[in-house]
Amino acid sequence: MLGLGLGESAIYAIVQLAYRLTDATPLADQTTTLNPSRSDREVFDLIYQVLGIGFSIVPVLLVCFVMWQSARPHLGRLGLDGTRVGRDAGRGILLVLAIGIPGLALYVGGRMLGLFVAVDPAGLDTHWWTVPVLLLSAARASIIEEFVVLGYLFSRLRTLGWGLWPIIIATSVLRASYHLYQGPGAFVGNLAMGLLFGWLFARTGRLLPFLVAHFLIDGIAFVGYPFVAPLLP
């Protein structure tokens, strides 16, 4: 399962960090783009973006299928039962406030210390579809990461007899690892986020707050970056 998505991304991120650290250009002077344009022709850029988002969701569909086959009430095991939607969404918004502001401060401080590469969350040219595609990209990241890391892995590792804190730590390290391409600071920030998300998910068993929080954090970063970029170091 991990070899189809996040596990593969973690391996590539580790290799990419090694490449960056051994490059002649200092880490602080390097850049990574999260949503690059895929074609210089607008219509094909849009097609490639939509196809990329669609196919990247396939591992999540496999996770849902595996969970459907293994036990019931299926997604209800993750708290996705259609109840308390408003409360779960509200908790997700609170998580944005708890994580988003410290995360931005960590990024700014990490850039000053040379622990982050310069991250451009929105490399797309300006088209009528740019904002919707960026929001779909944020939804993709939220769905893939939270369904696999919190949903599937928590369930699977419990089945294998793992204890709660080993599961939280292992999934947090995985979450941090596939962000290493952004620099060592990204590992620290996402490790802290993973520990918090894992602990809260273990207490509540409800996935929706984390889906909402992750979507909002990425969506605000992707769409709002051009407005705040001039203020960043």
C-alpha angles and dihedrals in degrees: 000000000000091000089065095058136340097027090054090047091052092054093048091046091053091050091046091052090051089051092050094047092051094044120107090237112083115248092243090059095052126095136206126193119210101193107028125180111258100199139020088226111081099218093049092045088056092047092050092047094051093044092049092051093046097050093044089062092061094091088056090053088052090051090052091049093050092048090046091054096043104052148343147280080037112202089012085078086070094048092256092131100124094253127114091013093150093048092047092049090049091052089051091055090050089052089055090056092046095048107023100062096044088044092055090047090050091051094049092046091045091052090053090050094045094245096121132051114227105275118209105192095187117043094158122116117244111273135145089262099046098098095044091049092048090051090049088051090052090049090050092053091047095048096044097045101040097040092049102034101036101020109037102023095047090051095042097046091048088054089053090054101256119156122242100256095043087055093048093048095044094049091045092053089050091050091050094045098060089054094056091102085076092058138268092295090063090056091055094046096047092044089057091046091049093051091051094045092046094049093048093045090051089054098045106025089211119125101187097080090057093046089052095045094048092047093050094046093050095038093052091047095048097045100032099044096091089057097050100033093091089057095053122092 
